[in-house]
Amino acid sequence: MSDPYQINEIASMIDDGALITAGNIYHFNTMTIGWGMIGTIWRKKVFMCFVRPSRYTYEFIEKNDTFTVSFFYRSFKKQMSYLGTKSGRDEDKVANALLTPISVNDSVTFK
């Protein structure tokens, strides 16, 4: 990803709304992120973001080897806002945001 256009495009997509999700299709949590870094470390492409230990999603990240980062169009702003202000500890916020989870590799993303 040495192409600056690609990096700028991904940075813009994060600004529009992104979800970090960890767990499996049977037990997972997701949260909205508006931050992240993308680049190369030791010739491997990486995405780095920071999640506070107090966030419910943090528990899932710690217990699983993988997580997903899902990007959404601006038209999903309402759902991104909802998912960023509600806790998966208290409700099924994915269902309430009308998103459909799908299994991908060893984690979850959305249809």
Secondary structure, 3 states (H helix, E strand, C coil): CCCHHHHHHHHHHHHHCEEEEEEECCEEEEEEECCCEEEEECCEEEEECCCCCCCHHHHHHHHCCCEEEEECCHHHHHHHHHHHHCCCCCCCHHHHCCCCEEEECCEEEEC
